[in-house]
Amino acid sequence: MGVINAKEVQVGDEVFVIYNNPHVPTVSNIRAAEIVPHPKDPNAVALFLNETFHTIEDDDALFTSEAAAEKAYSDYMDNQMT
């Protein structure tokens, strides 16, 4: 499905995420993000999204392409409706 293991990303990788709008919880968007060096931990990487650094958590879903993220979101929503 194009899911990337968060432990295998490298600085410079472009990934796609399903980003939930913090101001409107019912709105989600698929966004491109970049894997960058963590600004406070030289042994870690971070997700750079919307001009902000985000720590990569174990439950974050990172995708290889926008299409893969769209499919995952669509599959998730279809399962929620049944």
RODO-2510 file (C-alpha; in nm, 4 decimals, decimal comma):
residues 82
     n   res          X          Y          Z
     1     m     0,0000     0,0000     0,0000
     2     g     0,2995     0,2325    -0,0046
     3     v     0,3436     0,2644     0,3721
     4     i     0,6942     0,3548     0,4875
     5     n     0,8432     0,2154     0,8071
     6     a     0,9136     0,5241     1,0191
     7     k     1,2337     0,3653     1,1487
     8     e     1,3733     0,3391     0,7931
     9     v     1,3365     0,6994     0,6769
    10     q     1,6421     0,9068     0,5994
    11     v     1,7101     1,2790     0,5887
    12     g     1,5943     1,4148     0,2554
    13     d     1,3151     1,1618     0,2010
    14     e     0,9843     1,3034     0,0845
    15     v     0,6855     1,1357     0,2441
    16     f     0,3130     1,1940     0,2400
    17     v     0,0944     1,2095     0,5487
    18     i    -0,2720     1,2406     0,6303
    19     y    -0,2774     1,5593     0,8343
    20     n    -0,5709     1,6346     1,0627
    21     n    -0,6489     2,0036     1,0875
    22     p    -0,5993     2,1006     1,4543
    23     h    -0,8608     2,3776     1,4259
    24     v    -1,1277     2,1699     1,2500
    25     p    -1,1037     1,8096     1,3731
    26     t    -1,3315     1,6743     1,1005
    27     v    -1,1012     1,7987     0,8224
    28     s    -0,8039     1,5947     0,7004
    29     n    -0,5651     1,6707     0,4164
    30     i    -0,2903     1,4769     0,2462
    31     r     0,0342     1,6701     0,2598
    32     a     0,3875     1,6213     0,1373
    33     a     0,6480     1,6427     0,4116
    34     e     1,0233     1,6109     0,4294
    35     i     1,2354     1,4037     0,6642
    36     v     1,4913     1,6376     0,8239
    37     p     1,7440     1,6227     1,1078
    38     h     1,5693     1,6619     1,4442
    39     p     1,6391     2,0178     1,5644
    40     k     1,7101     1,9096     1,9251
    41     d     1,8330     1,5501     1,8936
    42     p     2,1255     1,4931     1,6564
    43     n     2,0592     1,1167     1,6605
    44     a     1,7002     1,1470     1,5393
    45     v     1,5005     1,2683     1,2431
    46     a     1,1825     1,4738     1,2331
    47     l     0,8986     1,5401     0,9946
    48     f     0,8955     1,8917     0,8484
    49     l     0,5362     1,9774     0,7664
    50     n     0,3660     2,3161     0,7326
    51     e     0,6884     2,4963     0,8291
    52     t     0,6964     2,3053     1,1599
    53     f     0,9072     2,0203     1,2961
    54     h     0,7130     1,7160     1,4168
    55     t     0,8536     1,4241     1,6108
    56     i     0,7821     1,1003     1,4269
    57     e     0,5734     0,8774     1,6516
    58     d     0,5358     0,4997     1,6268
    59     d     0,1731     0,5320     1,5182
    60     d     0,2378     0,7881     1,2430
    61     a     0,1567     0,6633     0,8946
    62     l     0,4047     0,7750     0,6300
    63     f     0,3326     0,7033     0,2650
    64     t     0,5473     0,6805    -0,0468
    65     s     0,3079     0,8818    -0,2621
    66     e     0,0029     1,1021    -0,2511
    67     a    -0,1933     0,8249    -0,4255
    68     a    -0,0954     0,5724    -0,1566
    69     a    -0,2084     0,8126     0,1175
    70     e    -0,5359     0,8798    -0,0651
    71     k    -0,6024     0,5062    -0,0977
    72     a    -0,5286     0,4461     0,2713
    73     y    -0,7599     0,7305     0,3706
    74     s    -1,0343     0,6076     0,1383
    75     d    -1,0012     0,2495     0,2675
    76     y    -1,0141     0,3738     0,6274
    77     m    -1,3241     0,5852     0,5639
    78     d    -1,4959     0,2980     0,3780
    79     n    -1,4347     0,0719     0,6791
    80     q    -1,5743     0,3358     0,9139
    81     m    -1,8988     0,3450     0,7166
    82     t    -1,9624    -0,0302     0,7359
***
